[in-house]
Amino acid sequence: MYKIEQVLGEDILLRYKEIKIELEKALKYSSGEWSAAQIVTKTISDPHLFHIWEISKDGSIVAIGSTRVLQYNNFVALHIITLGGKNIYDEMPNLITIFENIVKEYEIIDVLEYTGRRGFIKQLSTVGWEEKYTTMRKSLKENLDV
């Protein structure tokens, strides 16, 4: 069974090496917007807007992700900056559904969005995500189509 939890406070610093390695794995598919050190710094200096998440399966960590709250003019998104881990590709629909249920508890968040590898489009579209530009987005609210 999968479990997704936010890594908080000094645990981010204590686990910096492990977190950095997983963030860097995911960041090699990006266009250089962020470095692992910059993401970690932001999660410590601005924890309301930036987050580190760990995904475990049966007690073993299988992935690390990072998110950022983005305030658009008409809605608030929780943007998945990175997601890297071991053998999670086939589990993406299940993992993202678990994450959606966690995020739905935060009423301020209207949508989840993910900019990343095009390979995840096939997986995420099976659970209602749509490609928008090169970003996939899913509304967490009824009657909100952005």
Order of alpha helices (4+ residues) and beta strands (2+ residues): beta-alpha-alpha-alpha-beta-beta-beta-alpha-beta-alpha-beta-beta
